[in-house]
Amino acid sequence: MKLGPATLVAAAFIGPGTVVTASVAGAHYGYALVWALAFATIATLILQEMAARIGVVTQQGLGENLRHLVQHPLLRLPFYTLVIAAVVVGNAAYQGGNLTGASIGAETLFQYRHSEFNLWALVIGVVAALVLWQGHYKTVERTLIGLVALMSIAFLITFVLTKPNLFALLQGFIPRLPDGAALTMMALIGTTVVPYALFLHADSARERWHSLSSNQDITQALQEARQDIVISIPLGGLITLAILSTAASAFFVHQLTIQGPADLALSMEPIFGSFASVLMGAGLFAAGISSAITAPLASAYALTGLLGWSQNLRGSAFRAVWATILVIGVVLASLSIKPLSLIAFAQVTNGILLPLITLFLLFAVNHKRMGPFKNSRMQNVRGVLVFMFALFLCVRTLVLL
């Protein structure tokens, strides 16, 4: 079994934001929100399977399919604006966090810290640019598979070293919401079920399984895509669970507080030794650099697909989009700027966008151009349930503003 596009999705949602959110969930509430992570992983499986199927069957990305569906000018402008705000502007804000998180991991690993200028952010930004500039899908995919493997080893070994309470962990699968945990619960789901990963998956599936000449070829490609999904997405959920559990063992049990990713890496050493601290630093580094690659890539896929531009990875428009996202992120991280207002804006637009994207995804996957590969009744039921919960999260986000 070869890993593929779904690994890019795992690499995308396990970024510094997820590391911090899962750490806060574990440090503040122990294992109480494990059920929310389990739900988010299942919802991601459902949505990403539909996104991959659209990419394989139509040989177009999600942006192109949305452009085909949303034809009315009164709907097109606000919808495009929301997508661009959430996916492109949002990823530019998150990119600063991705590079900052990767920098903290690098500092922990190599024991070299910046003063006022974050040199690591520039170095990591250049590495991400070199990977993307190659213009080869296979190069990007193999790089991200390697980073996910590094994350898996680092976070899962750290999980074992912290000797979690397995009984309490299993109890966490029973839904309950401690006092004050609503926002953390929503953030944990929101960092796992992310709209831009749907664009990334549809387009990367199109890149991976292209030039299919018959329904038999499509059926074989979809079987491979589903095998990839059922391995990569749960692996991403397992990594996030390991982070949450590690924080529960390291912080919640010892009644310590956590403010950011630096606390997670540096506070491990006094309790569990230098090896655990180094492993956590390695995991944070891999999480940051993988998201620093996938966020600009997803933005380029989304914007070029929506606007009908060339989606050639070596095309000038495609490169211009991801380069802009990357440069903004490097500037924010290098100068230690905390783009809190931008990130808050991105979280709100993502919260609004998720139910809309889920709804249009359901329309696209039931469209006649999908032929015999459109949704079954049960797939539609599962999709509608995810849509309803996404809508609930959207309303809660707006109410809590």
C-alpha positions as CSV (number, residue, x, y, z in Angstrom):
1,M,0.0,0.0,0.0
2,K,1.5,3.4,-1.1
3,L,0.6,6.5,0.8
4,G,-0.6,9.4,-1.4
5,P,-2.7,12.6,-1.4
6,A,-4.4,11.9,1.9
7,T,-1.0,12.2,3.6
8,L,-0.9,15.8,2.4
9,V,-4.2,16.3,4.2
10,A,-2.7,14.8,7.4
11,A,0.4,17.0,7.0
12,A,-1.9,20.1,6.5
13,F,-4.1,19.7,9.6
14,I,-1.3,18.7,11.9
15,G,0.4,22.1,12.1
16,P,1.5,24.2,15.0
17,G,-2.1,25.4,15.5
18,T,-3.3,21.8,16.0
19,V,-0.3,21.1,18.3
20,V,-1.2,24.1,20.4
21,T,-4.9,23.4,20.4
22,A,-4.5,19.7,21.3
23,S,-2.0,20.6,24.0
24,V,-4.3,23.2,25.5
25,A,-7.1,20.6,25.4
26,G,-5.0,18.0,27.2
27,A,-3.3,20.4,29.7
28,H,-6.6,22.2,30.7
29,Y,-9.1,19.3,30.5
30,G,-7.2,16.1,30.6
31,Y,-8.7,13.5,28.3
32,A,-12.3,15.0,28.5
33,L,-12.3,16.2,24.9
34,V,-10.9,13.0,23.2
35,W,-14.4,12.4,21.9
36,A,-14.4,15.7,20.0
37,L,-11.1,14.7,18.3
38,A,-12.6,11.3,17.4
39,F,-15.7,13.0,15.8
40,A,-13.5,15.5,13.9
41,T,-11.4,12.6,12.5
42,I,-14.5,10.7,11.3
43,A,-16.0,13.9,9.8
44,T,-12.6,14.5,8.0
45,L,-12.7,11.0,6.6
46,I,-16.2,11.5,5.2
47,L,-15.5,14.9,3.6
48,Q,-12.0,14.1,2.3
49,E,-13.3,10.9,0.6
50,M,-15.9,13.0,-1.3
51,A,-13.2,15.6,-2.2
52,A,-10.8,12.9,-3.5
53,R,-13.6,11.2,-5.5
54,I,-14.5,14.5,-7.2
55,G,-10.9,15.1,-8.2
56,V,-10.4,11.6,-9.6
57,V,-13.8,11.4,-11.4
58,T,-14.0,14.9,-12.9
59,Q,-10.2,15.3,-13.3
60,Q,-10.7,18.8,-11.9
61,G,-10.1,20.4,-8.5
62,L,-12.7,21.5,-6.0
63,G,-12.2,25.2,-7.1
64,E,-13.0,24.3,-10.7
65,N,-16.1,22.3,-9.6
66,L,-17.3,25.1,-7.5
67,R,-16.9,27.5,-10.4
68,H,-19.0,25.2,-12.5
69,L,-21.7,25.0,-9.8
70,V,-21.9,28.6,-8.7
71,Q,-22.9,30.4,-11.9
72,H,-25.3,33.1,-10.7
73,P,-23.5,36.4,-10.4
74,L,-25.4,37.3,-7.2
75,L,-24.0,34.1,-5.6
76,R,-20.6,34.0,-7.3
77,L,-19.1,37.3,-5.9
78,P,-19.9,36.8,-2.2
79,F,-19.0,33.1,-2.4
80,Y,-15.7,33.7,-4.1
81,T,-14.9,36.5,-1.7
82,L,-15.5,34.2,1.3
83,V,-13.4,31.4,-0.2
84,I,-10.6,33.8,-1.0
85,A,-10.8,35.4,2.5
86,A,-10.8,32.1,4.3
87,V,-8.4,30.0,2.2
88,V,-6.0,32.6,0.8
89,V,-6.0,35.4,3.3
90,G,-6.5,32.9,6.2
91,N,-3.6,30.8,5.1
92,A,-1.4,33.9,4.8
93,A,-2.1,34.6,8.5
94,Y,-1.7,30.9,9.5
95,Q,1.6,30.7,7.6
96,G,3.2,33.0,10.1
97,G,2.2,30.6,12.9
98,N,3.4,27.6,10.8
99,L,6.9,29.1,10.4
100,T,7.0,30.3,14.1
101,G,6.1,26.8,15.3
102,A,8.7,25.2,13.0
103,S,11.2,27.7,14.3
104,I,10.5,26.8,17.9
105,G,11.0,23.1,17.1
106,A,14.3,23.9,15.3
107,E,15.5,26.0,18.3
108,T,14.7,23.1,20.6
109,L,16.5,20.6,18.4
110,F,19.6,22.6,17.5
111,Q,19.8,24.8,20.7
112,Y,20.2,27.9,18.6
113,R,17.8,30.8,19.4
114,H,17.2,34.0,17.5
115,S,17.3,37.4,19.1
116,E,15.0,40.0,17.5
117,F,15.1,38.5,14.0
118,N,13.8,34.9,13.6
119,L,16.5,33.4,11.3
120,W,14.9,30.0,11.4
121,A,11.7,31.3,9.8
122,L,13.7,32.6,6.9
123,V,15.6,29.3,6.5
124,I,12.4,27.2,6.7
125,G,10.6,29.5,4.3
126,V,13.4,29.0,1.8
127,V,13.2,25.2,2.2
128,A,9.4,25.3,1.6
129,A,9.9,27.5,-1.4
130,L,12.5,25.1,-2.9
131,V,10.2,22.1,-2.5
132,L,7.3,24.0,-4.2
133,W,9.4,25.6,-6.9
134,Q,10.4,22.1,-8.2
135,G,6.9,22.0,-9.7
136,H,6.7,18.2,-9.3
137,Y,3.7,16.7,-7.5
138,K,5.7,13.6,-6.6
139,T,8.4,15.7,-4.9
140,V,5.9,17.5,-2.8
141,E,4.1,14.3,-1.9
142,R,7.3,12.4,-0.9
143,T,8.5,15.4,1.2
144,L,5.3,15.5,3.1
145,I,5.1,11.7,3.6
146,G,8.6,12.0,5.1
147,L,7.5,14.8,7.4
148,V,4.4,12.9,8.5
149,A,6.6,9.9,9.3
150,L,8.8,12.1,11.4
151,M,5.8,13.6,13.2
152,S,4.4,10.1,13.8
153,I,7.7,8.8,15.3
154,A,8.3,11.9,17.4
155,F,4.8,12.4,18.9
156,L,4.0,8.7,19.4
157,I,7.3,7.9,21.2
158,T,6.7,11.0,23.4
159,F,3.2,9.7,24.1
160,V,4.7,6.4,25.3
161,L,7.4,8.1,27.4
162,T,4.8,10.2,29.3
163,K,3.0,6.9,30.4
164,P,-0.6,8.0,29.9
165,N,-3.5,6.8,32.0
166,L,-5.1,4.4,29.4
167,F,-8.3,4.0,31.4
168,A,-8.8,7.8,31.6
169,L,-8.0,8.0,27.9
170,L,-10.7,5.4,27.0
171,Q,-13.2,7.3,29.2
172,G,-12.4,10.4,27.0
173,F,-14.3,8.8,24.1
174,I,-17.6,9.3,26.1
175,P,-18.9,12.7,25.1
176,R,-18.9,15.3,27.9
177,L,-18.1,19.0,28.1
178,P,-16.3,20.4,31.2
179,D,-17.1,23.9,32.3
180,G,-15.4,26.5,30.1
181,A,-14.3,23.9,27.5
182,A,-16.7,24.9,24.6
183,L,-14.3,27.1,22.8
184,T,-11.5,24.6,23.1
185,M,-13.8,21.8,21.8
186,M,-14.7,24.0,18.8
187,A,-11.1,24.8,18.1
188,L,-10.0,21.2,18.3
189,I,-12.7,20.2,15.7
190,G,-11.9,23.4,13.6
191,T,-8.2,22.6,13.4
192,T,-8.9,19.1,12.1
193,V,-11.8,19.6,9.7
194,V,-10.4,22.5,7.6
195,P,-11.9,23.8,4.4
196,Y,-8.5,24.3,2.6
197,A,-7.7,20.6,3.0
198,L,-10.6,19.8,0.8
199,F,-9.2,21.9,-2.0
200,L,-5.8,20.4,-1.4
201,H,-7.1,16.8,-1.5
202,A,-9.3,17.1,-4.6
203,D,-6.4,18.7,-6.7
204,S,-3.7,16.4,-5.4
205,A,-6.0,13.4,-6.2
206,R,-6.4,14.7,-9.7
207,E,-2.6,15.1,-10.0
208,R,-2.0,11.6,-8.6
209,W,-4.6,9.7,-10.7
210,H,-4.7,11.5,-14.1
211,S,-5.5,10.4,-17.7
212,L,-8.1,7.8,-16.7
213,S,-9.7,6.4,-19.8
214,S,-12.4,4.1,-18.5
215,N,-14.8,3.5,-15.6
216,Q,-12.7,0.5,-14.7
217,D,-9.6,2.8,-14.4
218,I,-11.6,5.2,-12.2
219,T,-12.9,2.4,-10.0
220,Q,-9.3,1.2,-9.4
221,A,-8.1,4.8,-8.7
222,L,-10.9,5.3,-6.2
223,Q,-10.1,2.1,-4.5
224,E,-6.5,3.2,-4.1
225,A,-7.6,6.7,-2.9
226,R,-9.9,5.2,-0.2
227,Q,-7.1,2.9,1.0
228,D,-4.9,6.0,1.3
229,I,-7.6,7.9,3.2
230,V,-8.4,5.2,5.7
231,I,-4.7,5.0,6.6
232,S,-3.6,8.6,6.5
233,I,-6.5,10.4,8.1
234,P,-6.8,8.2,11.2
235,L,-3.0,8.4,11.4
236,G,-3.3,12.2,11.6
237,G,-6.0,11.8,14.3
238,L,-3.8,9.4,16.2
239,I,-0.9,11.9,16.1
240,T,-3.2,14.6,17.4
241,L,-4.5,12.2,20.1
242,A,-0.8,11.6,21.1
243,I,-0.2,15.3,21.5
244,L,-3.4,15.8,23.6
245,S,-2.5,12.8,25.8
246,T,1.1,13.9,26.2
247,A,-0.1,17.3,27.4
248,A,-2.6,15.6,29.7
249,S,0.2,13.6,31.3
250,A,2.8,16.4,31.4
251,F,0.6,19.3,32.4
252,F,-2.9,18.4,33.6
253,V,-1.7,15.7,36.0
254,H,1.0,18.0,37.4
255,Q,-1.4,21.0,37.4
256,L,0.9,23.0,35.1
257,T,-0.3,25.6,32.6
258,I,0.6,25.9,28.9
259,Q,0.5,29.1,26.8
260,G,2.1,28.1,23.5
261,P,4.2,25.6,21.6
262,A,7.4,26.7,23.4
263,D,6.0,25.5,26.7
264,L,5.2,22.1,25.2
265,A,8.7,21.5,24.0
266,L,10.7,23.1,26.8
267,S,8.6,22.0,29.8
268,M,8.9,18.3,28.9
269,E,12.6,18.1,30.0
270,P,12.2,18.6,33.8
271,I,9.5,16.0,34.0
272,F,10.4,13.4,31.4
273,G,14.0,14.1,30.5
274,S,15.9,15.7,27.6
275,F,15.0,12.9,25.1
276,A,11.3,13.7,25.4
277,S,12.0,17.4,24.9
278,V,14.0,16.7,21.8
279,L,11.3,14.4,20.4
280,M,8.7,17.1,21.0
281,G,10.9,19.6,19.3
282,A,11.3,17.3,16.3
283,G,7.6,16.8,16.0
284,L,6.8,20.5,16.3
285,F,9.5,21.2,13.6
286,A,7.9,18.6,11.2
287,A,4.4,19.9,11.9
288,G,5.4,23.5,11.2
289,I,7.4,22.8,8.0
290,S,4.7,20.4,6.6
291,S,2.0,23.1,7.1
292,A,4.3,25.7,5.7
293,I,4.3,23.7,2.4
294,T,0.7,22.6,2.3
295,A,-0.9,26.0,3.2
296,P,0.6,27.9,0.2
297,L,-0.1,24.9,-2.1
298,A,-3.7,24.7,-1.1
299,S,-4.1,28.5,-1.6
300,A,-2.7,28.2,-5.1
301,Y,-5.0,25.3,-6.0
302,A,-8.1,27.1,-4.6
303,L,-7.5,30.5,-6.2
304,T,-6.4,29.3,-9.6
305,G,-9.3,26.8,-9.7
306,L,-11.9,29.4,-8.8
307,L,-10.6,32.0,-11.2
308,G,-10.0,29.5,-14.1
309,W,-6.2,30.1,-14.2
310,S,-3.7,27.4,-15.1
311,Q,-3.1,24.9,-12.3
312,N,0.3,23.7,-13.6
313,L,2.6,23.6,-10.6
314,R,5.2,25.4,-12.7
315,G,2.8,28.0,-14.1
316,S,3.6,31.7,-13.2
317,A,0.1,32.4,-11.7
318,F,0.3,29.2,-9.6
319,R,3.8,30.1,-8.3
320,A,2.8,33.7,-7.7
321,V,0.0,32.7,-5.4
322,W,2.0,30.3,-3.2
323,A,5.0,32.6,-3.2
324,T,2.8,35.5,-1.9
325,I,1.5,33.3,0.9
326,L,5.0,32.1,1.8
327,V,6.5,35.6,1.8
328,I,3.8,37.0,4.1
329,G,4.3,34.1,6.5
330,V,8.1,34.6,6.5
331,V,7.7,38.4,7.2
332,L,5.3,37.8,10.1
333,A,7.4,35.0,11.6
334,S,10.8,36.6,11.0
335,L,9.9,39.9,12.7
336,S,8.1,38.0,15.5
337,I,4.9,39.7,14.6
338,K,1.9,38.1,16.2
339,P,-0.9,38.3,13.6
340,L,-3.7,37.8,16.2
341,S,-6.3,39.9,14.4
342,L,-5.6,38.2,11.1
343,I,-5.7,34.7,12.7
344,A,-9.0,35.6,14.5
345,F,-10.4,36.8,11.1
346,A,-9.3,33.6,9.5
347,Q,-10.9,31.5,12.2
348,V,-14.2,33.3,11.8
349,T,-14.2,33.0,7.9
350,N,-13.2,29.4,8.2
351,G,-16.0,28.7,10.6
352,I,-18.5,30.3,8.1
353,L,-16.9,28.7,5.1
354,L,-16.9,25.1,6.4
355,P,-20.7,24.5,6.2
356,L,-20.9,26.3,2.8
357,I,-18.1,24.2,1.4
358,T,-19.6,21.1,2.8
359,L,-23.0,21.9,1.2
360,F,-21.4,22.7,-2.2
361,L,-19.3,19.6,-1.9
362,L,-22.5,17.6,-1.5
363,F,-23.9,19.2,-4.6
364,A,-20.8,18.6,-6.6
365,V,-20.5,14.9,-5.6
366,N,-24.2,14.4,-6.5
367,H,-23.9,16.2,-9.9
368,K,-24.6,14.3,-13.1
369,R,-21.0,14.7,-14.2
370,M,-20.1,12.2,-11.5
371,G,-22.1,9.6,-13.3
372,P,-22.1,6.2,-11.5
373,F,-19.6,7.5,-9.0
374,K,-21.9,10.0,-7.3
375,N,-22.9,9.7,-3.6
376,S,-25.0,6.7,-2.4
377,R,-27.9,7.4,-0.1
378,M,-25.8,6.4,3.0
379,Q,-22.9,8.7,1.9
380,N,-25.4,11.5,1.6
381,V,-26.8,10.8,5.0
382,R,-23.3,10.9,6.5
383,G,-22.5,14.1,4.6
384,V,-25.7,15.9,5.7
385,L,-24.9,15.0,9.4
386,V,-21.4,16.5,9.0
387,F,-23.0,19.6,7.3
388,M,-25.5,20.0,10.2
389,F,-22.7,19.9,12.8
390,A,-20.5,22.3,10.8
391,L,-23.5,24.6,10.7
392,F,-23.9,24.3,14.4
393,L,-20.2,25.2,14.9
394,C,-20.6,28.2,12.5
395,V,-23.6,29.5,14.5
396,R,-21.7,29.0,17.8
397,T,-18.7,30.9,16.4
398,L,-20.8,33.8,15.3
399,V,-22.7,33.9,18.7
400,L,-19.4,33.9,20.6
401,L,-17.9,36.8,18.6
